[in-house]
Amino acid sequence: MSRITKKQKDRGKYTLEKEMKKKKHLYIMHTLDQYELPLIVTDDIGELARASGSTIGSIRSLMSKERHGVIKRCRYKQVDL
């Protein structure tokens, strides 16, 4: 969960329901063969970037290009939980 300040609590901006509705993702770097074996699995894209030696921007760019059909296969995936 994210940190909340006393001001946010007092103003009523923070609710547990709002926090729980946020989508949670897993970010995966996998092999490019037919099996797609996971190499790195994290819940934060920044951790994936550090572990893979890449940047957050390049990972997001590759995932977007795959979604839009510019490239056929990408070694990074975002999985919704």
TAHU-V857805 format. One line per field, one symbol per residue. psi: psi as a letter, one per 30 degrees, with the letter a starting at -180 (. if undefined). burial: 1 if it has 24 or more other ideal C-beta (glycine too) atoms within 12 Angstrom, else 0. A space follows every 10 residues. Layout:
psi: ???
burial: ???
//
This chain:
psi: llkkleeeee fgfkkeeeef fkkklkkkkl lgaffhkkek klgkfeeeee efgaleeeee eeeeeeegge lekkfklkkk .
burial: 0000000000 0000000000 0000001111 0000000001 0100100100 0101000010 0110000000 0001111100 0
//
